[in-house]
């Protein structure tokens, strides 16, 4: 039987639930918006009044399940509103960005610009 190699440790094991501390002065990016697909959804919704689910699916290239899960997260956060109705007996879901969603997206963009500094 071979011995396992010793692992170097620099103290107690890290807490898997702990988040890395933000360095002083750096803005925190909104974790709800920071996801690639959620950022794309909010960005697309800023330029339209409301859109149907299939339009968002086509624009993002996402699967139905993945898109639906991210839309639900945005709706639960109050960033988008959902309207469901039937058109010719076919269920349709429409989405629009809320004022809170616009405000939070604008804040996210400001924080990102601050974080990137002169790199832009």
Helices and strands as residue ranges (DSSP letters): H 31-34, H 36-45, E 51-52, H 53-60, H 64-76, E 80-87, E 90-97, H 99-116, G 117-119
